[in-house]
C-alpha cells in the first residue's frame, strides 16, 4: 500500500456529509415507523374491544 503525501491527502474528495437527501430519508424512515406503530396499536385496540370486521 502506498503512502500519500500531505498534498495528495488534501486533494482527496469523499466521505460523508449531511445534506437534504439524507435528512429527508431519515424523516421518511421515522414516519414509516410511526405509521406502522399507529396501525398496529389500532389493530390491537380493535381486537381487544371486539370491533373487528368479519371476513
C-alpha positions in Angstrom: 0.0 0.0 0.0 1.4 3.4 -1.0 1.7 6.3 1.4 0.1 9.5 0.4 1.9 12.8 0.7 0.2 15.8 2.5 -0.6 17.5 -0.8 -2.3 14.3 -2.1 -4.2 13.9 1.2 -5.6 17.4 0.8 -6.8 16.6 -2.7 -8.8 13.5 -1.6 -12.6 14.1 -2.1 -15.2 11.9 -0.4 -16.6 11.0 2.9 -20.0 11.5 4.5 -21.8 14.8 4.6 -25.3 15.5 5.8 -27.4 17.1 3.1 -31.1 17.4 2.3 -31.4 14.0 0.8 -30.1 12.3 4.0 -32.3 14.3 6.2 -35.3 13.6 4.0 -34.6 9.8 4.0 -34.3 9.8 7.8 -37.6 11.7 8.2 -39.4 9.4 5.9 -38.0 6.4 7.8 -39.2 7.7 11.1 -42.6 8.5 9.5 -42.9 4.9 8.3 -42.1 3.5 11.7 -44.6 5.8 13.4 -47.3 4.8 10.9 -46.7 1.1 11.4 -46.9 1.5 15.2 -50.1 3.5 14.9 -51.7 0.8 12.7 -50.5 -2.0 14.9 -51.8 -0.2 18.0 -55.2 0.4 16.4 -55.4 -3.2 15.4 -54.7 -4.3 19.0 -57.2 -1.9 20.4 -59.9 -3.0 17.9 -59.2 -6.7 18.7 -59.5 -6.1 22.4 -62.7 -4.2 22.1 -64.2 -6.9 19.7 -64.7 -4.4 16.9 -63.2 -6.5 14.1 -64.9 -6.8 10.7 -65.9 -10.5 9.9 -64.2 -11.9 6.9 
